[in-house]
Amino acid sequence: MKKNLLIATMTLFGFGAFAQGTLQLSTPKPTAKPAISFNKESKSASMRTMTCGNDTTFYSYLKEETQGTSTYWLYNVDPTITEWSQTFLNTGTLTVHGISFLGGVQDAVNPAQTVTATVVLYNVDALNVPTTPIATQTILLNTTIGISTAMFASAQTVTGNYAVAIVNTTTTDTIAILTNNATVTTYTETLSHINAPTFGGWFEISALAAPDAPEAIIAPVLSYPINTNYTMSPSATTMCLGTALTFTNTTTQTAILNNRMYNYGAYNAFWNTVPDSIYVWDMGDGSPLQWNTNAAYTYPASGLDTVTLYTLGGLFTSCLDTKATFLNITPNAVASFTENSTASPLIAFTSTSTDAVTYAWDFGDGSPVDNTANPSHTFSPGTWTVTLTVTSAGGCNTSTSTSVVTVISTGITNATMGVFNVYPNPSNSGLFTLDMFAVTKANIEVYNMIGELVYSTAVASSTTSLDLSRLGAGVYSMKVISNDKNIVKQIVITK
């Protein structure tokens, strides 16, 4: 019924009957996303540009395989109908290298017959009808129905809509072209035209064959550049754990990558309403890939990571471009410390903080902040709150820890509280004289700045000499202990 309707409609326009039949192609159906192998070894820290192609974009064939019934029509291109074209939409910049055509010579009675035809790259008008030729090339056909390709002597750059056509330049032989089985109500886009000079030139095929609108399986062999790029916010590549990152895709050419005629992801999204992204984000830490134009991510662990954007190009021949950024996710600092009050009121502090690079000790007694990792500090009698503040690498986080220190005022006796003299102080030799006045028996202990006991002796006289010459230059605490009471003074060895 369809065949008769097609013939009858064509006859009304005076063109005569198209020779036609059905043909089942053995070409594998591209019904799934082209397989992409991610080669992470080829990642680059900077943007790079690649050329996607050469890709033969048999768009009309792909529509029949995925939207239709895999049924194809064989039409004549003879002296009456001299050309059959297919228009391609384009809002970017493409390089057309040649034209591929699915068909052959229709004169099957002579299997050895060959015919020289011509393929043409055309400009088109606002209605997508071919106008002026851009480039031509001869193509040799025989009676085997198959794919033939002719490459232009010089590649052509196109920046708008264009058409590709097959021309029968003979007056005695017939060329056959395959078309899909598109109909107006399904997946035709009225982009196929025939040229019948005897009857006035170009005609859009659905106007002649309604309600059917077969599309020619003829396509450009083309390439186009992909420039994969993105911005990251925050932009610094060293950041604290927990930083929320957003990635904005700035890849070009989006006009080509989003065109259903040149990109399988765009094709699948348009015809099958499958949200199949052209872009894939790999955060480099084993998390699932993000198939979106843009991405957002917060790294859950510190370490060195690489975020990579993959751009998937091509319709039949897939191509892959990448942009990678290397990131340093720094751990957050956590403050903590211990204290040693053995030589109280000289107390030694040891930081047990993790991932800290700076330290700030506030001893709570009005003294200056100490920025060493493990300081010692002499307190006056009383209760003091000590606070340690640490920062992580890059200063992107701070952490604090506090502890309450109590220094008790004790003496040898109430009468001799503070009556204890040591001289010379400072001493450049390490030799000191200790005068305890009324006390005649005591134990003497000397501690360094980190609270280590470095000297001890027992004395049985109110005045005695102490030889600390073996100790290095520095500040020390001398504790005099008698009758279970003690008093501490600071001594200095200069040397």
PyMOL commands that set and color helices and strands:
alter all, ss='L'
color gray80, all
select helices_A, chain A and resi 2-12+40-42+59-67+197-199+205-209+254-257+264-272+393-395
alter helices_A, ss='H'
color red, helices_A
select strands_A, chain A and resi 22-23+49-56+72-77+83-88+94-105+114-124+130-142+146-158+162-167+175-179+192-196+201-204+218-227+230-233+238-240+244-249+279-282+295-298+303-313+319-330+337-340+346-351+358-362+376-378+382-391+398-407+421-423+431-435+442-447+453-459+463-467+474-482+485-493
alter strands_A, ss='S'
color yellow, strands_A
deselect
rebuild
show_as cartoon
